[in-house]
Amino acid sequence: MALLTDHRLLVTGILTEDSLAYAIARRSLEEGAAVIVTGAGRGLSLTRRTARKLGDVGEVLELDVTDVGQVDAAAAAVLERFGRLDGLVHAIGYAPPSCLGQGMLVAPFTDVATAMHVSTYSLATLVRAFLPALRASQAVGGASVVGLDFDATRAYPLYDWMGVMKAGLESLSRYLARQVGPDHIRVNLVAAGPIRTIAAKSIPGFSVFEDNWGERAPLGWDVHDSPAVADATVALLSPLLRATTAEILHVDGGAHAMG
């Protein structure tokens, strides 16, 4: 039996085939899951084109996490289609240009607030909206929420305010795990090393990460190995890690632990 047989999943954040969310959705389908994906704003048409390459995807829902109406409509659509939700993947992040590559003293609070709303608070937004569907999960061990993270224990060059957003995401995931654990819902994060995606290209000087990460990681690192991140995410979505919550699983070649 495949790891995600009879699982119903929602995967957010797909834009192109190099998106980590795309790799996760593809791997989930291979492991027997039924998958609905979401897109937002001007990227929605691109998400729809990309989703067609996945093959057996139920539908693409419009889901802007800053729009309460869209969030509620997506939650209702998932309940109507699936009747439950066994897994939810949060692969959403955005920061205005002033928040990246310019230090910590340039971005106005309005831009920082936007980054916080989309990149951090949105995890709580999704858990709250999809809570009835997650509570109805029939998976062994209950439902699983997995967010994509980037190690927030260090201050990285040029990452600036997005690093703060990831630190907030890590803390939020622990508080959510505490709150929804009694409902048999797990909340975990996958802290991936740098992968060459559209999101990565928006980070000024991303090559700094690429050039140094493999040297620091004892296992080495391949910036094209999105399947490694997808495999770890699928493990967290599956019953294999049914007793694991409030955890940050590092998939980065071990770089986060090195001096």
C-alpha positions in Angstrom: 0.0 0.0 0.0 1.3 3.5 -0.9 2.1 5.9 1.9 -0.9 8.3 1.2 -3.5 5.8 0.0 -7.0 7.3 0.5 -5.5 10.6 1.8 -7.2 13.9 0.7 -4.7 16.7 0.5 -4.6 20.5 -0.2 -1.4 21.8 -1.6 -0.9 25.6 -1.8 1.9 27.6 -3.5 2.3 26.0 -6.9 3.5 28.3 -9.7 5.8 26.4 -12.0 7.3 22.9 -12.2 10.3 24.1 -10.2 8.1 25.0 -7.2 8.6 22.9 -4.1 4.9 22.7 -3.8 4.7 21.1 -7.3 7.3 18.4 -6.3 5.2 17.7 -3.1 2.0 17.4 -5.1 3.5 15.1 -7.6 5.1 12.9 -5.0 1.8 12.8 -3.0 -0.1 11.7 -6.2 2.5 8.9 -6.7 1.8 7.8 -3.1 -1.9 7.4 -3.7 -3.3 10.8 -2.5 -6.1 12.8 -4.0 -4.9 16.4 -4.4 -6.5 19.8 -4.8 -4.1 22.7 -5.4 -4.5 26.5 -5.0 -3.2 29.6 -6.7 -3.8 33.3 -6.2 -3.9 36.6 -8.1 -2.0 37.1 -11.3 -0.3 33.7 -10.8 -3.6 31.7 -10.8 -3.5 31.1 -14.6 0.1 29.9 -14.3 -0.9 27.6 -11.5 -3.7 26.1 -13.6 -1.3 25.5 -16.5 1.2 23.9 -14.2 -1.4 21.8 -12.5 -2.4 20.2 -15.8 1.1 18.7 -15.9 0.4 16.8 -12.7 -2.3 14.9 -14.3 -4.9 13.6 -11.8 -5.5 16.8 -9.8 -9.0 17.4 -8.8 -9.2 21.2 -9.4 -7.4 24.4 -8.8 -8.9 26.7 -6.3 -8.4 30.5 -6.1 -7.0 31.2 -2.6 -5.5 34.5 -1.7 -4.7 34.1 2.0 -5.2 37.8 2.6 -8.8 37.6 1.3 -11.2 36.2 3.9 -13.9 35.6 1.3 -11.6 33.5 -0.9 -10.2 31.5 2.1 -13.8 30.7 3.3 -14.9 29.7 -0.2 -11.9 27.4 -0.7 -12.6 25.7 2.7 -16.2 25.2 1.7 -15.2 23.8 -1.7 -12.8 21.3 -0.2 -15.4 20.1 2.2 -17.9 19.7 -0.6 -15.4 17.8 -2.8 -13.6 15.7 -0.2 -15.8 15.7 2.9 -12.6 15.8 4.9 -8.9 16.9 4.7 -6.1 14.5 5.7 -3.2 16.9 4.9 -2.6 20.6 4.2 0.7 22.0 2.8 1.5 25.6 3.4 4.0 26.7 0.8 3.1 30.4 0.8 5.5 33.3 1.2 6.0 36.9 0.0 7.8 40.0 1.0 7.9 43.4 -0.7 11.2 44.3 -2.3 12.1 46.7 0.5 12.2 43.7 2.9 14.9 41.8 1.1 18.5 42.7 0.4 18.4 46.2 2.0 19.1 45.5 5.6 16.6 45.9 8.5 16.3 49.7 8.6 14.8 50.4 5.2 11.4 48.6 5.0 8.4 50.6 6.3 6.1 48.8 8.7 3.4 48.6 6.0 5.7 46.4 3.9 6.8 44.3 6.9 3.1 43.8 7.8 2.4 42.6 4.3 5.3 40.1 4.6 4.0 38.9 8.0 0.4 38.6 6.7 1.3 36.5 3.7 4.3 34.5 5.0 3.5 33.9 8.6 0.0 34.7 9.7 -1.4 32.8 6.7 -0.5 29.5 8.4 -3.0 30.3 11.2 -5.5 31.5 8.6 -5.4 28.2 6.8 -5.6 26.0 9.9 -8.5 28.1 11.2 -10.5 27.9 7.9 -9.8 24.2 7.2 -10.2 23.1 10.8 -13.6 21.3 10.3 -12.2 19.4 7.3 -9.0 18.5 9.2 -10.9 17.3 12.2 -12.9 15.0 10.0 -9.7 13.2 8.8 -9.8 9.5 8.6 -6.1 9.0 8.3 -4.2 6.9 10.8 -2.9 9.4 13.4 -5.2 12.1 12.2 -4.6 15.1 9.9 -1.2 16.6 9.1 -0.3 20.3 8.4 3.1 20.9 6.9 4.6 24.3 6.3 7.8 25.1 4.2 10.4 26.9 6.2 14.0 28.2 6.0 16.2 27.9 9.0 15.6 30.9 11.3 18.2 30.3 13.9 20.8 32.4 12.0 20.9 35.8 10.3 21.6 35.1 6.7 22.9 37.8 4.3 20.3 39.5 2.3 17.4 37.5 3.7 16.6 40.3 6.1 12.9 40.6 7.1 12.0 37.3 5.5 14.2 35.6 8.1 12.1 37.3 10.8 9.0 36.0 9.1 10.4 32.5 9.1 11.2 32.8 12.8 7.6 33.8 13.4 6.4 30.9 11.3 8.5 28.5 13.5 7.1 29.8 16.7 3.5 29.9 15.3 3.7 26.3 14.2 4.5 25.2 17.8 1.6 27.2 19.2 -0.7 25.8 16.6 0.5 22.2 17.3 -0.3 22.8 21.0 -3.8 24.0 20.2 -5.0 21.5 17.6 -3.2 18.5 18.9 -6.2 17.4 20.9 -8.1 17.3 17.6 -5.6 14.8 16.3 -4.0 17.3 14.0 -0.2 17.5 13.7 1.6 20.7 12.7 5.2 20.5 11.5 7.6 22.4 9.3 10.2 21.3 6.7 13.2 23.6 6.7 14.7 23.1 3.3 18.0 24.2 2.1 18.1 26.6 -0.9 16.3 25.2 -3.9 16.4 27.1 -7.2 12.7 28.2 -7.6 10.9 31.3 -8.7 10.6 32.3 -5.0 14.4 31.9 -4.6 15.0 34.1 -7.6 13.2 37.0 -5.8 15.9 37.0 -3.1 18.7 39.4 -4.0 22.0 37.6 -4.1 20.5 34.1 -4.0 23.8 32.8 -5.4 25.4 33.5 -2.0 23.3 30.7 -0.6 24.0 28.4 -3.6 27.7 28.9 -3.5 28.2 28.4 0.3 25.5 25.9 1.3 27.1 22.8 -0.3 30.4 23.6 1.3 28.9 23.9 4.8 26.6 20.9 4.5 28.3 17.6 5.5 26.1 15.7 3.1 26.6 18.4 0.4 23.7 20.1 -1.3 22.0 20.1 -4.7 19.9 23.3 -5.3 17.9 21.3 -7.9 17.0 18.4 -5.6 13.4 19.4 -4.8 12.4 15.7 -4.6 14.4 15.4 -1.4 12.2 18.0 0.2 9.1 16.5 -1.3 9.9 13.0 0.1 10.4 14.5 3.6 7.1 16.4 3.3 5.3 13.2 2.3 6.7 11.4 5.3 5.2 14.1 7.6 1.9 13.9 5.8 1.8 10.1 6.1 1.0 7.9 9.2 4.8 7.1 9.4 5.3 10.2 11.6 1.9 10.1 13.3 3.4 10.8 16.7 5.4 13.8 15.5 4.2 17.4 15.9 5.7 20.8 16.7 8.8 19.7 14.9 11.1 21.3 12.4 12.5 18.7 10.0 15.7 20.1 8.4 16.2 18.9 4.8 19.4 20.8 4.1 22.3 18.4 4.0 23.0 19.2 7.7 24.1 22.8 7.1 21.9 24.2 9.8 23.9 22.3 12.5 27.4 23.3 11.4 29.5 26.1 12.8 
